[in-house]
Amino acid sequence: MSDPALAPRNAVGGVVAVWATAFVATVAVGILVPEEWRIPWLLVAFGGVVLLSFAVQLWYGRTQGFIFRVAGSVTGALLLMGIISVGFGLAALIPT
């Protein structure tokens, strides 16, 4: 029989860490990658964020709420990356 965790780690920290990584990755792709290659690299970055989400939640070490934590991490990262990429798309429409 396993002992209950007396002081479990905070699950919100892992979700926010994935969101922060998604933000940094999206801004880096938007700034460093040419316009015609942004969408493929955003997909690669999102794939990395999904893998990071699984890794962080597995490191957390609790089975209760695992699916909800991963879903929250991935969904939030997807929305964040989508909003930022829309901003980069609109900025690309402005002639320089």
C-alpha positions as CSV (number, residue, x, y, z in Angstrom):
1,M,0.0,0.0,0.0
2,S,1.4,3.4,-0.9
3,D,1.6,6.2,1.5
4,P,-0.2,9.4,0.6
5,A,1.9,12.4,-0.3
6,L,2.1,14.8,2.6
7,A,3.1,17.8,0.6
8,P,2.5,17.2,-3.1
9,R,4.0,19.5,-5.6
10,N,1.9,22.3,-7.0
11,A,0.4,21.2,-10.3
12,V,-0.3,24.7,-11.5
13,G,3.4,25.4,-11.7
14,G,3.9,22.7,-14.4
15,V,1.0,24.0,-16.5
16,V,2.3,27.6,-16.3
17,A,5.8,26.4,-17.2
18,V,4.5,24.8,-20.3
19,W,2.6,27.9,-21.3
20,A,5.8,30.0,-20.7
21,T,7.8,27.7,-22.9
22,A,5.1,27.9,-25.6
23,F,5.2,31.7,-25.4
24,V,9.0,31.9,-25.7
25,A,9.1,29.3,-28.5
26,T,6.4,31.1,-30.5
27,V,8.1,34.5,-30.2
28,A,11.4,33.0,-31.1
29,V,9.9,31.3,-34.2
30,G,8.1,34.5,-35.2
31,I,11.3,36.6,-34.9
32,L,14.0,34.3,-36.2
33,V,12.2,32.3,-38.9
34,P,11.4,33.8,-42.4
35,E,7.7,34.2,-43.1
36,E,7.3,31.3,-45.5
37,W,8.7,28.9,-42.9
38,R,6.8,30.1,-39.8
39,I,3.9,27.7,-40.0
40,P,6.0,24.5,-40.2
41,W,8.3,25.7,-37.4
42,L,5.3,26.6,-35.3
43,L,4.0,23.0,-35.7
44,V,7.4,21.7,-34.7
45,A,7.4,24.0,-31.6
46,F,3.9,22.8,-30.7
47,G,5.0,19.2,-30.9
48,G,7.8,20.0,-28.6
49,V,5.4,21.7,-26.2
50,V,3.1,18.6,-26.2
51,L,6.1,16.4,-25.3
52,L,7.2,18.8,-22.7
53,S,3.7,18.8,-21.2
54,F,3.8,15.0,-20.8
55,A,7.3,15.1,-19.3
56,V,6.4,17.8,-16.8
57,Q,3.2,16.0,-15.7
58,L,5.0,12.7,-15.4
59,W,7.7,14.3,-13.3
60,Y,4.9,15.6,-11.1
61,G,4.3,12.0,-10.0
62,R,0.6,12.0,-9.3
63,T,-2.0,10.0,-11.2
64,Q,-5.0,12.0,-10.0
65,G,-5.9,14.6,-12.6
66,F,-3.1,13.7,-15.0
67,I,-5.3,13.9,-18.1
68,F,-6.8,17.3,-17.0
69,R,-3.3,18.7,-16.3
70,V,-2.0,17.6,-19.7
71,A,-5.1,18.8,-21.5
72,G,-4.9,22.2,-19.7
73,S,-1.2,22.6,-20.6
74,V,-1.7,21.6,-24.2
75,T,-4.9,23.6,-24.8
76,G,-3.5,26.7,-23.1
77,A,-0.3,26.4,-25.2
78,L,-2.3,26.0,-28.4
79,L,-4.4,29.0,-27.7
80,L,-1.4,31.1,-26.7
81,M,0.5,30.1,-29.8
82,G,-2.5,30.7,-32.0
83,I,-3.0,34.2,-30.7
84,I,0.6,35.1,-31.0
85,S,0.8,33.7,-34.5
86,V,-2.3,35.7,-35.6
87,G,-0.4,38.8,-34.4
88,F,2.6,37.8,-36.5
89,G,0.3,37.1,-39.5
90,L,-1.3,40.5,-39.2
91,A,2.1,42.2,-38.8
92,A,3.2,40.5,-42.0
93,L,0.3,42.2,-43.9
94,I,1.7,45.6,-43.1
95,P,4.0,46.8,-46.0
96,T,7.5,47.8,-45.0
